[in-house]
Amino acid sequence: MDISVEVSYYPLKVEYIAPIKDFIARINKHDGLTVQTNHMSTQIFGEYHAVMQALTDEIYKSFELPHSIFVMKIINADLR
């Protein structure tokens, strides 16, 4: 099943841009995903298990930074 995810990352610290760019760079390294980024969010498209595993791995790494907030919307369709 293909899914589409819209994710926004809010690291609550003065230097917030670097952690966001790092998250986006890491998620782009996962094979089989299509990633589109704009000023408000990042959209990730792909097979359900591949997308969810990539998000699980990269959100976990981002949580090493205190007070990291993620907001996601997930739909069970490919909205590319």
C-alpha positions in Angstrom: 0.0 0.0 0.0 1.3 3.4 -0.9 1.0 6.3 1.5 1.6 10.0 1.6 2.9 11.8 4.8 3.1 15.5 5.5 5.5 16.1 8.4 6.5 19.3 10.1 9.4 19.4 12.6 9.7 22.0 15.3 12.9 21.8 17.3 12.4 24.2 20.2 15.8 25.9 20.4 17.3 29.1 19.1 19.2 27.3 16.4 16.3 25.5 14.8 17.2 25.5 11.1 20.2 23.1 11.2 18.2 20.2 12.9 15.4 20.6 10.3 17.8 20.5 7.4 19.5 17.5 9.0 16.2 15.6 9.3 15.4 16.3 5.7 18.8 15.2 4.5 18.5 12.0 6.5 15.0 11.2 5.2 16.2 11.8 1.6 18.8 9.0 2.0 16.2 6.3 2.3 15.7 4.3 -0.9 12.3 4.0 -2.4 10.8 7.2 -1.1 9.9 10.4 -2.9 10.5 13.5 -0.7 9.2 17.0 -1.5 10.1 19.9 0.8 8.6 23.4 1.0 8.7 26.2 3.5 6.0 24.7 5.7 6.5 21.0 5.6 8.0 17.9 4.0 5.9 15.4 2.1 7.1 11.8 1.9 5.6 9.3 -0.6 6.2 5.6 -0.8 5.3 2.1 0.3 3.8 2.1 3.8 6.4 0.0 5.6 9.3 1.9 4.0 7.9 5.3 4.8 7.0 4.4 8.4 10.4 2.7 9.0 12.3 5.8 7.7 10.2 8.1 9.9 10.7 5.9 12.9 14.4 5.8 12.4 14.8 9.6 11.7 12.4 10.9 14.3 14.2 8.7 16.9 17.5 10.4 15.9 15.9 13.8 16.1 14.6 13.1 19.6 18.2 13.1 20.8 17.7 16.9 20.7 15.6 18.0 23.7 12.1 19.3 23.0 11.7 18.2 19.4 8.1 18.3 18.1 6.8 16.5 15.0 3.3 17.0 13.5 2.3 14.5 10.8 -0.7 13.8 8.6 -0.8 10.4 6.9 -3.2 9.2 4.1 -3.4 5.8 2.6 -3.0 7.1 -1.0 -0.3 8.4 -3.2 -1.0 12.1 -3.6 2.1 13.0 -5.6 
